[in-house]
Amino acid sequence: MKRITTFFFLFILLAIVAAGCSSKLDDQSWKLDKNHTPLPDFVVNSSEKVQETYIMASTYPEAVAQVPCYCGCVAEGHKSNLDCFVKSVGENNAVQEWDSHGISCDTCIDIARDTIDMHLNGKSPEKIYKLITEKYKDLGEPTPTPEPK
């Protein structure tokens, strides 16, 4: 009987821990807003994760624009992680042109997804910036993204 109680307790504990570790990204159905230019072939022909990340970046551009990227894209003139996905925006942050850099860069994808997950979990821009900087700082030179105030 004691074994069953212990097993049951461990099962409940594991379920609680697993629920606390789930990502808000998985709770979303990622669809591109019709105000944006459609995703180009280089994104559509990529994995579902890449497609989702491009849509996430277009859905939360302010969040992704507030964190640096550490993949070395600073050499391409990128100013933030958003530049890895979006080349230009128009009125109301509608994407007018997509950037192909993000389709082949796991670092860019990971930074964007981490950022948006933290944003959806209610973390402040300052906290997100700090956590992204700490996690990725050893990968390379960051883009010149100003720290949010």
Secondary structure, DSSP 8 states (H G I E B T S, - for coil): -HHHHHHHHHHHHHHHHHHHT--GGGG------TTS----HHHHTS-HHHHHHHHHHHHSHHHHHTS---SSGGGGT--SGGGGTEEEE-GGG-EEEE-SGGGG-HHHHHHHHHHHHHHHTT--HHHHHHHHHHHHGGGS---------
